[in-house]
Each structure stands twice: as C-alpha cells, then as structure tokens.
Amino acid sequence: MLINHSRHISINAILMVITLTTGCLLPLRSSAQFGVSPSQTSNFFNDLRSRTGQLKKTSQAAARSGDVVYDYEKGAYVSQEDQEGYQSLQQLLRSDRQISQPSVRSGSSAFAARSVGDYTTYSGQYSQALSYFAPTYTSDPFLTGKRNLKLGPVNIGLGLYQGIEYNSNIRRTAVPVSDIISSTLLNVSANYRISQNNVLSFTGGIGVDHYFNHPELAAYGNGNYLINVLPGTTLAFDIKAGPVNITIYDRMSMRPALNNAFVGASNNSSFGVFQNDFGVAANWQINSAWALAVNYTNTISEALGSQNKQFSRSMNTVHASLTYSPTATWILGTEGGVTFLNYVNPTLNDGVLFNWGGFVSVPLGKSTVVKLSGGLQSFNFDSPTVFAPAGPGDSSDLNGYYYNFSITNQLNARFSHTLTIGHESSINLASNFITADFINYGVSMVAWKGGRFSISGYYENSKPSLINPAFAGTGYKLTQFGLDFYYTHQLTSKLRAGTGYHFGRADYYGVVGRDADQNGFSFDLNYSLTAKAGLNLGYRYFVTNYKQSNADSTQTRVILGFNYNF
C-alpha cells in the first residue's frame, strides 16, 4: 500500500483544497501522463490559456489585506475587498473529492491505474483539479493566495503549515508499525512585474517531514529530514510579444510515486521521485476566432532509492493545440503531440509516443457545458532488452484510439454536478503501456445555511499491454470502483466541522490475494484563531480487507495542524 508519509497537508486542506478554475467553457478532465495522454495534453493547454487570461487581469494588481468574512448564504468565505475570495460550487466540488485521493496522502488506496506511470502529479482516481503551474496544496485554501506582502516591486504570498500526526500503521500492513510524524510546509506565491507585459513569478510548496521513531519507513530519503517539493512548484517568466504570450517555465517536484511492479498482496508500493520539467510554451491569438498554442518540454525524472533506478527516465515532448471559437462561446479544436521516451536503465523500454485528435466544447444554456474529444494513439517501443523475472520483457506496441466525454451542470447557485467518461492508454511501470476505461461522477450542494455536502464515485477497468505473472507478479487486469461522501458545516463564524466516508473495491484478474475492499472514515474540526491563523484537528480510520489472503489491515491517524498565512 502507499506509505503514508509526507504529512505536510493540513486536515483542513485535505478536504478543502481550493483552486482556480481553468476556464468557464471547459469541464473537469481526466488524469494520466503529461505529454503522453490526450487528457493531460488538453489539461495543459487549458491551464496555459487560463494563465494568459489571469496575467491580463492582474496587470494592475496590488497587494491585498486578506480580510475575509464567512457568508452563510453563499456557504463560503468572502473577501471584504472585492468578493473574489468566494469559491464557486464547481471549485468546492473538486476540493471535496480530495478525501479519497492519495494526492494528499488521505490514506485511500483508490489510485488510478491509468496514471501510475505519471510523475507529473499524484495518482488519484478523480479528475485532476489542479493547475500544471501551481502547487497541489496551498495553506490559504479560501483566498487562493490573495494575502500578500509587498516588498518593493515584488508581491509575495506566504503560508506556513505545521502538523503533528500519530499514525498507528505507517505501511498499512497486517503487522502494524506506528510512529509520530512532524510536517512543516511553506507555501510561496511571488511575482515581479518587470514591465507591463513581462512577469517573473514563483509558486511552490516546500516542506520537511520528520519520523520520530522509524525514519527507515519513509518512501525515500532520510526520514529524519524528508524533503517534499509539491508537484506544480514552478518558476516562470511570462512575456507578451504582440499577439503572442510566451511562458518559459521550470517546474519541479520531489514526492512519492506509485509502483505497480508489485510483489505479494500489497495493493501498491511507493518510491520517491525527483522530477524537473523545463519548457517553453506560446499562446498566439491569431485573430478573434483562431488561436494556436504550442509547447516543448524536457522532463528529467530521477527515481530515489537504489532499488528503483529502473524507473528513472527522460522525456522530450512537443505538442500543439489549434482552436476555433468565432463567438467566444463554443470551441472547436484539434490537438496532440509526440513524446520521445528514454529510460536510464534498460529494464523498461524506450519509445516514441504519439497522439492526435479533435475536440468540441459547447455550452448548453448558461449552466451546462459539454466537451467531447477523440482521436488516435500510437506507441512504438524498442525491443525489450530485459526479460522476466528481471523485467517485463514487453514487446507490445499500440495503435489505438481514445475518447473523453464530460458534462458539467450547475443547476442553481447551490447545486452542481459533473460526469466524465473516457477510454485512454498511458505508459506503465509494469509493462509498456496500460489501457483503461473510466467513469467519474461528482455532486456538490450547499444544503442549507452553513452546510454543504459532496458525493462522488469512480469506476475504472484497466488492462496492461503485457500480462506476465513471471515479472514480479504483475499478471493482472484490474477493475476498481468506489464512492466518497463528505459533509461540512460552519457551526460558528470561527468553527467548522466535517465528516466523510470512503468505500473502494479493487478486483484483480490474474493475481491471487490482491482483491480487496476498503472502508474509510474521517472527522475534522477547524477553528479560526484570527483572519490569518487557524487550528485543525483530524481523525482518519481505514480498514482494508483482502478476500484471498490474511493481509487485512487497519490504520488510525490523528493529526493536529496549525496554519498561518502572512
């Protein structure tokens, strides 16, 4: 199972990670490898277009005080300055579903098999809600970084989180080992407007974890000083040259990744990975209807730990997106790209990975958006040099298709829901690639004054390109489904409570002893000491039952956290 380290995420943030929407016309997307899967390619260009729009809006931005009040009618905190602190229900829907995502080490085993091979972000079952250019967690969840310090020409937003956790079963095994873990995280959002159209910015989350009793159980590094750099930590230089907006960026992370080259009954294990993405992207508004975006990224991924060097790799990706929107309502486009994949160790196979297709995004009235995309995928891998049991020995190539359908509907100011259905192939760590069919559905509702709930579910049926039990027991096909519920209530202007439930089932075909059910329960209290400081207390309890083995486990987590936003 995923080792539960890196407790840098506050209990409040686990369930309330708030992010900016990436465009009013584009609903939620699915998750897989950046530059390889069509969904991530689309995700990147959505974020790039959104970034261009945000830079225009902030060209005259000044520092903000960060003073907020809780609006019981809207069910959210509202900025006293301009009410931009109010988060839409769509954003809240995204945040609530974080309860089941390993992306914040919630404890759930509901990882997405289709995104195990991606080191760009975390491998959660639900569509990724976070920007490519922003960290996966901010310690200022309600105001999305609007508390600022102004030092000369530089605007700086700082958020500090300090947490202490008791974990009764760090590895979530039948023989539990407990520990106390300290987590410190500093969030930084800074920008320097060199000129009206040129901006240098940094957004990131950097933290240190400390295991008091068992530092050897950390997924990577020394548990005495375990460094975490959150995915999305980015240094970027934005330039405007006439109708072309150019972003030069360097994006890095150091965090756990999933390893599905498993042995035994463990659902998944984890290892550390350091990744650096250096790229240049350009967004050209050709005229009022046509827009062209292109991107080049060089990615270097270094797996941490001597036993995981086969997962170290480099990728060079070029992709593009051409869109047509004459009325600025519906969008018709084509996008895709090619990736050159090279592993440092010859255990896994190098390859050239291509995908291209079209998409259309159409608003239906004022409250519904439908997006449909589809196209071709072609993966051509080198002949294997390492065979089982040392490696998968996979000689499979892919000539297939993908599609993705999503619909987002906001019935009224209190109720919204989203459905995503897709079929896609991605690179894998236990074979050349893996193909998955998946469904995500989520509902969010402000039920009454101060209270709201979300319900979400997922289904994924995945199959690797090679089913070879001789390679580390990886002969499997996997079907997963699950349900998540979370309810939160603002009891007073300072005190908020929340409770949640998670159920997940995983059925493996071809491997004995891995089929499992998981039930998870959570409870949270958040208390605002001041407008900038808060305490949070959280409780987590997970029970994992294996159907064909004696590897059942339970895990209890109690976390006390403190947030301060400068």
Secondary structure, DSSP 8 states (H G I E B T S, - for coil): --------S-HHHHHH-----S-TT--------TTTSHHHHHHHHHHHHHHHHHHHHTTT-------EEEETTTTEEEETTTSTT---HHHHHHHHGGGG-GGGT-S---B-GGGTT--SS--BSS---S-TTS-S--S-TTTTT---EEETTEEEEEEEEEEEEEES-TT--SS---EEEEEEEEEEEEEEESSSSEEEEEEEEEEEEEESS-GGGSSSS-GGGEEEEEEEEEEEEEEEETTEEEEEEEEEEEEEEEE-S--TT-S-EEEEEEEEEEEEEEEEE-SSSEEEEEEEEEEEEEEESGGGGGG-EEEEEEEEEEEE-TTSSSEEEEEEEEEEEEESSTTS--EEEEEEEEEEEEEETTTEEEEEEEEEEEEEE---S--TTTS------EEEEEEEEEEEEE-SSSEEEEEEEEEEEEE-SSSSEEEEEEEEEEEEEEEETTEEEEEEEEEEEEEES---TTTTT---EEEEEEEEEEEEEE-SSSEEEEEEEEEEEEEEES-TT--EEEEEEEEEEEEESSSSEEEEEEEEEEEEEESSSS--EEEEEEEEEEEEE-
